[in-house]
Amino acid sequence: MDFSASALITSLFVSALGFVLYRYGRAQSRAPQTIVGVVLMIGPYFTGSALRTGILAAAALAALWWSLRMDW
């Protein structure tokens, strides 16, 4: 794992966003937000750089947007 300042700040920001999504999903009983929240909280542990963490966050948020627009 890269311990540069940009990687740590990006990981902190993405994990915080994941925590907010997780809490919202649990409070509203909404599975897509809960799942994406967990992915965003855990994902930065497995990515090595700020760029990969950003790509993970963008992909997870795009999947959330798509799943909400599909109106399951």
Buried (B, 14 or more C-beta within 10 A) or exposed (E): EBEEEEBBEBBEBBBEBBBBBBEEBEEEEBEBBBBBBBBBBEBBEEBEBBEBBBEBBEEBBEBBEEBEEEEE
